[in-house]
Amino acid sequence: MGLNALSFRQIKARRARGLEVVTQTHQVVGAHQTSSGKFDQVHPDEVEDLNDSLYFIEAGLITFVTSRWENQKVEVRAEFTYNEVTYNLKVTDYKWLNYFEDKEVGRYMRPNCFITESLASEAFENAAGKFHYKLIAEII
């Protein structure tokens, strides 16, 4: 699958068909990270062992971290702890990108969140090697 997020109805449909929806257990895959993220990369060898590229996760409290370089669009990352592991992933959900576009750069907290975590299908090269990036495709 690409970077499309699953809606709540799609999650219910996936469950009905017996497909994986992560809400309580989620193994730590991709213990690699960029300079701005935490556990936000997966090595291509690890991808081969995954069954899905989308996971619906009960993230709980999320801290949004926004940044902007000069007149560029806002960049949003979300930090959350799940199964005692803290993640910091790039947000690609347009609802939240648009929401933060006119806000001051900073940190914003939101409780009781569910996220759709997506794994980019293409691996990208960086200084540490070639990796697939984990992204947050949707936040509800």
PAVOVEX-604987 format. One record per residue: x, y, z of N, C-alpha, C in turn; residue number from 1; residue in one letter. Coordinates in steps of 0.05 Angstrom, whole numbers. Layout:
BEGIN
(site (X Y Z) (X Y Z) (X Y Z) NUM a)
...
//
This chain:
BEGIN
(site (17 -24 0) (0 0 0) (17 25 0) 1 m)
(site (7 46 -10) (22 71 -11) (18 86 15) 2 g)
(site (16 113 13) (14 129 37) (-14 137 44) 3 l)
(site (-34 122 34) (-62 129 40) (-68 120 69) 4 n)
(site (-83 137 83) (-91 131 110) (-116 115 110) 5 a)
(site (-120 99 131) (-145 84 134) (-164 100 150) 6 l)
(site (-189 102 141) (-210 115 156) (-220 96 178) 7 s)
(site (-236 106 196) (-246 89 217) (-263 66 205) 8 f)
(site (-279 73 184) (-295 52 170) (-277 31 158) 9 r)
(site (-254 40 146) (-236 21 134) (-223 3 155) 10 q)
(site (-218 15 178) (-206 -1 200) (-226 -23 208) 11 i)
(site (-251 -16 211) (-272 -36 218) (-273 -58 196) 12 k)
(site (-271 -49 171) (-272 -69 149) (-248 -87 150) 13 a)
(site (-224 -76 156) (-200 -92 158) (-203 -113 180) 14 r)
(site (-214 -104 202) (-217 -123 225) (-236 -145 217) 15 r)
(site (-258 -138 203) (-278 -157 195) (-265 -178 176) 16 a)
(site (-246 -170 160) (-233 -188 141) (-209 -202 154) 17 r)
(site (-204 -196 180) (-182 -210 194) (-155 -197 189) 18 g)
(site (-154 -173 178) (-128 -160 173) (-119 -146 199) 19 l)
(site (-93 -141 200) (-81 -131 225) (-88 -102 229) 20 e)
(site (-96 -96 254) (-100 -68 263) (-87 -68 291) 21 v)
(site (-66 -52 294) (-51 -52 319) (-63 -32 338) 22 v)
(site (-72 -42 362) (-82 -24 382) (-69 -30 409) 23 t)
(site (-58 -53 413) (-47 -59 439) (-18 -69 438) 24 q)
(site (-11 -84 418) (16 -94 415) (28 -85 388) 25 t)
(site (52 -77 389) (65 -67 365) (95 -71 368) 26 h)
(site (107 -89 353) (135 -94 357) (151 -70 347) 27 q)
(site (174 -65 360) (191 -43 351) (207 -52 327) 28 v)
(site (199 -42 304) (214 -48 279) (226 -21 270) 29 v)
(site (250 -22 262) (263 3 253) (274 19 277) 30 g)
(site (294 7 290) (306 21 313) (326 41 303) 31 a)
(site (322 51 278) (340 71 266) (325 97 267) 32 h)
(site (340 119 267) (327 145 268) (342 167 254) 33 q)
(site (328 186 245) (340 210 232) (349 229 254) 34 t)
(site (361 251 247) (370 270 267) (347 284 281) 35 s)
(site (324 285 268) (301 299 280) (280 280 291) 36 s)
(site (282 254 286) (262 235 294) (271 214 313) 37 g)
(site (252 198 322) (258 175 340) (244 151 329) 38 k)
(site (259 130 323) (249 105 312) (232 111 287) 39 f)
(site (242 128 270) (227 136 246) (237 125 220) 40 d)
(site (256 105 221) (266 93 197) (266 62 200) 41 q)
(site (263 49 178) (264 19 178) (284 11 156) 42 v)
(site (302 -6 162) (321 -17 143) (307 -35 123) 43 h)
(site (315 -35 97) (301 -52 78) (300 -82 85) 44 p)
(site (320 -92 100) (320 -120 108) (297 -125 127) 45 d)
(site (290 -106 144) (269 -109 164) (241 -108 150) 46 e)
(site (239 -93 128) (214 -90 114) (204 -116 103) 47 v)
(site (222 -134 95) (215 -160 84) (199 -177 103) 48 e)
(site (203 -172 129) (189 -188 150) (162 -177 157) 49 d)
(site (154 -153 147) (129 -141 154) (106 -150 136) 50 l)
(site (83 -153 148) (59 -161 133) (44 -138 121) 51 n)
(site (45 -115 134) (29 -92 125) (47 -67 126) 52 d)
(site (38 -46 111) (53 -21 112) (37 0 126) 53 s)
(site (13 -6 136) (-4 12 151) (-12 -1 177) 54 l)
(site (-10 15 199) (-17 5 225) (-35 26 239) 55 y)
(site (-57 18 250) (-74 36 265) (-67 32 295) 56 f)
(site (-58 53 308) (-47 51 335) (-62 70 354) 57 i)
(site (-68 61 378) (-78 78 399) (-54 91 412) 58 e)
(site (-49 115 404) (-24 129 413) (-28 144 439) 59 a)
(site (-53 151 446) (-57 166 471) (-49 195 468) 60 g)
(site (-32 204 486) (-23 232 485) (-2 236 464) 61 l)
(site (-7 256 447) (12 264 426) (22 292 431) 62 i)
(site (48 296 428) (59 323 428) (67 329 399) 63 t)
(site (54 350 388) (61 359 362) (84 379 365) 64 f)
(site (104 376 347) (127 394 347) (128 406 319) 65 v)
(site (124 433 318) (124 446 292) (149 462 288) 66 t)
(site (156 465 262) (180 481 255) (175 492 227) 67 s)
(site (190 513 221) (187 526 195) (214 539 188) 68 r)
(site (222 536 164) (246 549 154) (239 573 136) 69 w)
(site (244 597 145) (238 621 131) (209 622 122) 70 e)
(site (204 624 96) (176 626 86) (165 599 76) 71 n)
(site (177 577 85) (168 551 77) (142 543 91) 72 q)
(site (129 523 82) (105 512 96) (115 500 122) 73 k)
(site (97 498 141) (103 487 168) (109 457 165) 74 v)
(site (128 448 181) (134 420 183) (124 411 211) 75 e)
(site (110 388 211) (98 378 236) (108 350 241) 76 v)
(site (117 345 266) (125 319 275) (107 313 299) 77 r)
(site (102 288 305) (86 280 328) (102 261 345) 78 a)
(site (103 266 370) (118 249 389) (98 236 407) 79 e)
(site (100 209 411) (82 194 428) (97 170 439) 80 f)
(site (88 160 461) (100 135 472) (80 113 469) 81 t)
(site (90 91 459) (73 67 454) (89 43 462) 82 y)
(site (77 26 480) (91 3 490) (118 9 501) 83 n)
(site (120 31 516) (144 40 530) (166 49 511) 84 e)
(site (159 55 486) (179 65 466) (169 92 457) 85 v)
(site (186 112 457) (179 139 448) (186 142 419) 86 t)
(site (166 150 403) (169 154 374) (167 184 368) 87 y)
(site (180 193 347) (177 220 337) (177 217 307) 88 n)
(site (153 220 295) (149 215 266) (138 239 252) 89 l)
(site (145 241 226) (135 263 210) (105 259 205) 90 k)
(site (90 281 206) (61 281 202) (56 289 173) 91 v)
(site (40 273 158) (33 280 131) (3 284 128) 92 t)
(site (-12 283 150) (-41 286 150) (-47 316 144) 93 d)
(site (-60 321 121) (-65 349 113) (-82 364 133) 94 y)
(site (-100 350 146) (-117 364 166) (-99 378 187) 95 k)
(site (-79 364 197) (-61 375 217) (-41 395 206) 96 w)
(site (-31 389 182) (-13 408 169) (-27 435 165) 97 l)
(site (-51 434 155) (-67 459 151) (-73 473 178) 98 n)
(site (-79 457 198) (-86 468 224) (-62 484 236) 99 y)
(site (-38 473 233) (-14 486 245) (-2 507 226) 100 f)
(site (-11 510 202) (2 528 183) (1 557 194) 101 e)
(site (-20 566 207) (-22 593 216) (-16 597 246) 102 d)
(site (-6 575 259) (0 576 287) (30 583 291) 103 k)
(site (36 592 315) (64 597 322) (79 571 323) 104 e)
(site (104 571 315) (122 547 317) (125 540 346) 105 v)
(site (122 514 353) (125 506 380) (116 478 385) 106 g)
(site (108 472 410) (99 446 418) (70 447 427) 107 r)
(site (54 429 418) (25 428 425) (18 400 433) 108 y)
(site (2 397 454) (-5 370 463) (-35 365 457) 109 m)
(site (-41 339 451) (-68 330 446) (-71 302 458) 110 r)
(site (-90 298 476) (-94 272 488) (-112 254 471) 111 p)
(site (-113 228 479) (-132 209 468) (-132 206 437) 112 n)
(site (-108 204 426) (-106 202 397) (-102 174 387) 113 c)
(site (-112 170 363) (-107 145 347) (-92 155 322) 114 f)
(site (-73 139 314) (-58 146 289) (-57 123 270) 115 i)
(site (-54 130 245) (-48 111 224) (-19 115 217) 116 t)
(site (-2 96 224) (26 97 217) (31 83 191) 117 e)
(site (45 97 173) (50 87 146) (80 83 142) 118 s)
(site (87 63 127) (115 58 120) (117 64 90) 119 l)
(site (135 83 84) (139 90 56) (148 66 40) 120 a)
(site (136 62 17) (143 38 1) (170 39 -11) 121 s)
(site (180 64 -16) (206 67 -28) (227 73 -7) 122 e)
(site (250 61 -9) (272 67 9) (288 91 -1) 123 a)
(site (296 108 18) (311 133 11) (339 131 23) 124 f)
(site (358 143 10) (386 143 18) (391 168 36) 125 e)
(site (404 163 58) (414 186 74) (442 180 84) 126 n)
(site (453 196 101) (481 193 109) (486 166 123) 127 a)
(site (466 155 136) (468 130 151) (463 105 134) 128 a)
(site (453 108 109) (447 86 92) (420 89 78) 129 g)
(site (409 67 70) (383 67 56) (361 57 74) 130 k)
(site (339 73 77) (318 67 95) (291 73 84) 131 f)
(site (271 60 95) (243 67 91) (235 85 114) 132 h)
(site (219 105 109) (211 123 131) (183 116 141) 133 y)
(site (180 118 168) (154 116 180) (141 144 181) 134 k)
(site (116 145 174) (102 171 173) (75 168 188) 135 l)
(site (65 190 197) (38 190 208) (19 200 187) 136 i)
(site (3 182 175) (-14 189 153) (-40 202 162) 137 a)
(site (-50 195 186) (-75 205 196) (-75 205 226) 138 e)
(site (-87 225 238) (-90 227 267) (-119 233 273) 139 i)
(site (-131 216 291) (-159 221 299) (-160 220 330) 140 i)
//
